[in-house]
Amino acid sequence: MPTPTPTPTPASDATSDTSKAGPSGHTPPRDFQQLEAWLNQRRVTEIECLVPDLTGVARGKILPRSKFTQDRGMRLPESILGLTVTGNWPDDARLAELISDTDRDMHLVPDPATVRPVPWAADPTAQVIHDCHFHDGREVDYAPRNVLKRVLRLYEQRGWEPVVAPEIEFYLVARNTDPDQPLRPPLGRSGRAETSRQHYSIDAVNEFDPLFEDIYDYCEAMGLDVDTLIHEVGAGQMEINFLHGHALDLADKVFLFKRTLREAALRHGMYATFMAKPMAGEPGSAMHLHQSVVDRATRANLFSRPDGSPAPAFRHYIGGLQKYVPLGMALFAPYVNSYRRLAGGDAAPTNIEWGSDNRTVGIRVPQASPANRRVENRVVGADANPYVALAATLACGYLGMVERIEALPEMRERAQGQGRAAALAQSLSEAVRLLDDAPELTQLLGRRFCGIYTAVKTREHAEFMQVISPWEREHLLQHV
């Protein structure tokens, strides 16, 4: 896969990249005055006020421009941050200690730097991501965007700053309104669907040229700074790479890209899905996270010594990933479907080994110059909430650097079946139990966030266990 090179030139602000225009030329407003000027210039009449929930779904309201300007924020019940992917509320006694039982309002404050046009809207419309606060101004500590900010502040306190570059895989599939029917690849320009794997095929990508032209136009209008588009291994499976940058800014861009891609696909008569394993017999979809850490003052890559050799921080960061990623698997593989991707075979990692330019390991070190030395977490699924996944992987690396955890020796051969590192969870229920018993991660990410998150995932798993699958009906109905 292409590997974006995160050179050590991230945003200078620790919580939001508002200091300069990105490669696309998108210059985000820095304050509400600039935000109003931005809206006036584009004659915006409606605002989509967005809040990412635990699942990564965009919650919020659509407001007329006048009301958005007058109120400068809105209110939503805090329960939206604790909903399962099916829209239910966990029935967990522990929640009484973690969240108000009166379902109080959260005050939502727009982040001016996140404003983007909605290029597919009929009328001039903008979308703005909001941060969640309590009535006294404190951050809602279990809101995913605030969880990532919490981790970034820990880096800032030590004079560090992470640089990240996500690569996210997805499938294009034919419209399917019956969930009992398997998904199938969509028809391309030729009128035929893919029937074989077309890894890196240019012609296979060109089958969907009209769709991708819209996607690139939308992304350019929104300043999402997407880099490379390739065809992945699976039938109808694609990958988009993002240019490197500040972690919060990249989480926002992935969040916005997901809803952009789904909208564009619908307009071309197909679905786009970020399910980790949407089709049996096809590879799963990942969200590979490239990451390095620079010194905030000097902008030097902390993973490299002045002579270009790997620094202790490099080994410690990998050591932190090796120790804590297995404990945080529920954050990287958040659904029952996520573990179908990790069930072996294909290109999904089933280990937490590390190696240079080795795609059979969970932690890959791409070939790069000393200034661009970085690690790639290949464990994360495309279905993960980008805010949660980035917060969790950066927390694991942070703990490794702070605790000076030594990495295992490099894996220089094929890693499958080696089993030197901690095994990865094989199911959501197992992953939730591990996260429930991971005090170091819980402390960094927030006790209430982790408590609510595990309650949500426990409820989702319980709901899944009430569903009888076609496999069970086919093989057990008359045979047992």
N, C-alpha and C positions, 0 to 999 in steps of 0.2 A: 504494500500500500504506500502511497505517497506520504512523506513525513514532513509536515511544515516545520520550518526551522525557527524555534523561538529564540531569536537573538535577544540579548539583554537590554531591550528598549521598551519596557512596559510603561503603563500609565504611571504618572508620578503620584497620584492620589491613592490612598490606601483603601478607599471604599467605593470610588466611582471614577471612571475614566472621563473626566471632563476637561482635561488640560489641553487637548489638541485634537485636530481632525485625524480620523483614521485614514487608511490607504484609500478608501472610497471617496474621501473629501467631505464626509459627513462630520460637521462640527456641532456637537451637542450643546444645547443651552446650559449655562452654569447656574442659573438662578431663575426665580419666577419671572423677573422682568424680561430676561432673554427668552424665556418660554413663551410669554405673551407675544413678544415680537415675532417669534417663530410661527406661532399660530396665526397672527395677523397677516404675515407675509404670504401664507398659503390659504388664507381666507377659510380657515377650518370652521365648520359649523357643528360638528359632533366630536365627542371625545370618548374613546373606549378606555375605561379605567380598569386596569388589569391587576390582579393579584395572583401569583403562582401559589397553588395549594400544595399539600404534601405529595400528591401524585404528579404534580407538574401541570395540572389542568389550569387554564386561565379562568379565574372567577372575577366577578366585578360587576360594573354597571356601565351603561352607555348614557352619557349626559349631554345635553345641549351645551354649546360653547359658553353661553352666558352663565349657566348655572355652575359650570366647572370653574370659571373665572371668579365668580362671586363667592362660592363656598370654599374653594381651594382645598379640596379633599372631600371625602365621603365617609360613610359609616357602613360597616357590614358586621354581621354577627360572627363572633370568634369561632363558632362551630364549623365554619367552612374550612378551617385549617385542620380539622380532625375528621373529615369525611373519608370513607373508603372510596375506592374507584367505582363502586356501584352506587355511591351516594348515601350510604348508611352511616350511622354513628356507632362507634364501638360500645358495646355493653361491658365495660370493664370497671370494676370497683376502684382500681388504682387512679382512674381519671378524676375522681373526686378530689384527690390531693394535688392534681396537676393543672386543672382547668376549672373555671367557674361553672357551677351547675345552673346559673341563671342565664347563660348564653348572652353575656353582655356584648355591647358594641365595641368594635375596634375602630379607631380613627385612622383613616388611610391617607397618607401624605404622598403626593406625586413626586417622583424623582425627575427633575427637569432633564437630566442627561439621557433619560430613556425614551424621550418622545420620538416617535416615528410616524410617517404617514401610513395610512391603510390604503395601499395602491390599488386594491381591487374594489374599493367602495365606490358607489355611484356618486355620492356627494363628498366634498372635501372633508375627510375624517382623519383624525389622529388617534394614536394609541399611546398610552403612558403607563408604565409600570409604577405601582404604588407600594410604599412601605407601610407595614402595620405597626401601630402604636396603641398603647393603653391610653385612657383618658388623661392620665397625668404626664404624658409625653414619653414614657419609657417604651423602648422597643418591645414588641411582642416577641419574646425570645424563642418561641417555637414556630415562627414564620420562616419558611425555608430561606428566603433572601437574607433575613437577619441572622440565620445560623451561619451562612457563608461569611457575612460581615464579621461575625464573632471570631471565626477562625482567622480571617485576614488581620484583625486587630492584634491577635497573638503574634503573628509574624511581624507586624509593624513595631510592636513593643521591643522586639529584639533587633530592629534595624534591618529586617529582611523583607523581601517582596517576591511572591511567586509569579512566575510567568507560565501561562498555559496555552495550549492549542488543541482544541477538540477535533476529532474526526468522527463523524456519525454516519452509520449505515442505516439504510431503510429499504423497504420493498415498495414497488408499485404493483398493485393488484387490481384485477377486474372488480367492478362493482359487485358487491355481495350483500344482499339484504337478509339472507337467511343464515343465522349463525350456526346452524346444523350442517351447512355445506362447507367443504374445504375451500380455502382461498386458491385462486389460480392467477397466473401471470396475465396482464392485460394485453389487448391487441395493440400493436405498434402501427406505424404509418403503412407498413406493407399489408396490413389486414390480418397478420398472423401473430400468434403469441410465441414467446420463446419456449422451446422444448428441450434445449440443452444449455449447459453452462457457458457463459460468454465472458469469462474473466478478462478485464481490461479491453474488451472489444469496443472500438470506436463506433463501428456500424451498429452495434446493439444500443449504444447510447443515442445514436442518431435516429433510431426508431421513434424516439420520444422528443425529437427536436422542438415541436411546438410547445410542449409542456415546459421543457427546460429553458426555452427562451423567455417564457413568462416568469419562471422562477428567478432567473438571473436579473430580469428587469425589476421584479419586485424587491429582490435583495439589494440591488443597487440603489433603488429609491429609498430603501430603509437603512442604508449604510451598514449592512450586516457583515461586510468584508469576508464573503465566502471566497475560497481560493480554488481548489481543484475539485472537479467532478469526474468520477470514474465509474465504470461498471464493475460491480463486485462479482463474486463467484456465483451467487444464486441467480435463478431465472427471475429477471425483473428487479434484482437487488443492485442498489446504487450506493455511493458514498460521497459525502460532501466534506471537505476539509476547511477549517476556518484559519485565518491568519492569527498568529500568536498575539497575546496581549494580557490585559489585566483580568483576573479570575472573575470578578463580579460582572465586568463588561461582557466577557465571553459567555457566562451563564445566561445573561439577558439575551444575547444574540441567539444562542441555541434554543431558548424558550420561544423567542419570536419566530425563529426559522421553522420550528415544528408546526406552528399554526399556519404559517405562510405556505409551507409545502402541502399541507392537507387541503387548504383552500384552492391552491393552484391545481392540484390533482382532481378535485371535484369538478372544476371548471373544464377539465378535459375528459370527463366521463370515467374516471378511475379513482381508486383510493390510494393514499400513501399511508403506510403504517410503520411505526417504530417498535412494534412488538419484537421481543427478543427472538422468538421462534414462530413466525406466522405460518410456515408451511412445513409439513413433514417431508423429510428427505432432502430439504434444502438447508444451507448453512444459516446460522443465526446472525442477528445484527448486533453490533457492538457500538459503544461510544468510547473509542480509545482516547485517553487523556495524556497528552504530552505535558510535562511539567519540569520546571527548573526553578531555582531560587537565586535572586540577585541581592547584592548589598544595596540598600536604599541610597546610601551616600555616594558610593563609588560606581554603582551600576555593574560591578564585577560579578561574574557568575560564581557562586559559592561552591559549585560542584567541581571547579578546576583550580589547581594551584597556579601561581604565576608562571611556572615552567611548563604548564600545559597538562601536567599529570593529574589524575583524579584526586580530589581533595577528600579528607575524612568525611566532610559533610555529605559527599556523594554516596559513600558506602553507608553512612548512618541513615540517610533518607531512604535508601533501598531497604535497609534493615527494618526501618519503621513500617514500610509497606508490607514486608514479608511477615512481620509479627501481627500487625493490626488489621490488614485487609481481610484475612479470614474471619476475624471477629466482627467486622462490619459488613459482611456480605449482604445482609438484608438491605443495606443502603445502596449497594451497587447492583443487586439483582432483586428488585423489589416485588416481584409478582410470582405466582406459581409457574407461569409460562417462562419466566427468566431461567429456570433451572433445566428446561428442555434444551436450551442453547448450550448449557455447561455439562450436558450428559455425555460428553466424549465425542470423538470424531470431529470432522470438519476442521475449522481453524480456531475454534474457541479454546482458550486456555483452561486447563483443568488443574493448574498448579500455580504456585507463587514463587517459582524459581526466577532468577534473573540471568540475562545474557546479552552480549553485544550482537546486534543485528541478528537476533534469533527469534523467529515468530512462533516458536513452540513454547515459549515461556510466558508467564503472566506479566512479568516486568521486563520489558524490552528496552535496551539502550541503543537507539539508532546511531548510525555512523554520523559524526559531526565534529566540527572543530572544537577545541577546548572552550572557546567563548560560548559555544552553543550546546555544550554537553547537557543532556537531559535524559529523563526516564519516561517511559510510556506505560501507563497502566492499561493493560489490555483486558482486564477482568470485567470492566463496567459494561453493562448492557445498554443498548440504544433506548430501552424503555425507562431508564433511570431518570429521575428528576435532576436536571443539570446543576441546580443549586446544591442539592443534597450530595450528589456524587462528587462535585468539586470540593465541597466542604469536607467530606469524609476522606478523600484521597489526600488532600492537603493536611488534614489533621493527622493522618497516619505518618506522613513524611515528617511533619513537625515533631511528633513524639519521637521518631527515630533520631532526629538531629539533637533534640533536647536530652534524650536519655542515652545518646551515643550508642545506639544499637548497631552492632556489626552485622553486615550482610553475610549470608552464606557465600561460599566460594562460587564464582561464576559458573553457570551451566554452559559448557562449550559444545554440547551435543544435543540431540533431540531430547526434549524434556519429558515427553509423555511416558508415564510409567516409572519415573525415577523415584518420586515420593520422598525426597529429602526434606522438603519444606512442609509446613502445616497444610493439611488437606482443606480444600474448599467445601463449604456446605453443599449438600446435594438436594436440599429442599428448602422452601420458604420457612417451614416450621422449625427446622434445625437452625437456620440462619437467625431467626428471631430469638431463639433461646440463647444463641451465642452473643447477640447484641445486648440482650438483657443482663448478661453477666460480663460486661466489658467496662469496668469503672473508668479506665483511662479515657476511652472514647466518649463515654457518657459525660464526663466532666468537661471535656473540650467542646463538644457539640451542644451541651446543655441537657440537664437532667429532665426538664419538662419536655423538651423536644423528643428525646429518645423514648421517654415513657409514652407519649402520645403516639409516636411513630410505631412502636412495637404493638400498642393496643390496636391501631388501625390495621396493621399487617396480620395480627392474630385473627381479627374479625374477617378479613378478606380470605384467609386460609380456611376458616370455618365455613364461610359461604361456598367456597370452591368444593369442599368435601361433601356438600349436600347435592352436588350435580353428578348424575350418572353419565358416564362417557359412552360414546359409541363402541369403544373397545370392550368395555364391560358387557354391553348388551350382546355384542357379536360373539365373544369367546366364553362368557360365563352363563348366558341365559339357559342353555340346554346341556352344558358340559360339566357342571359341578353339582 
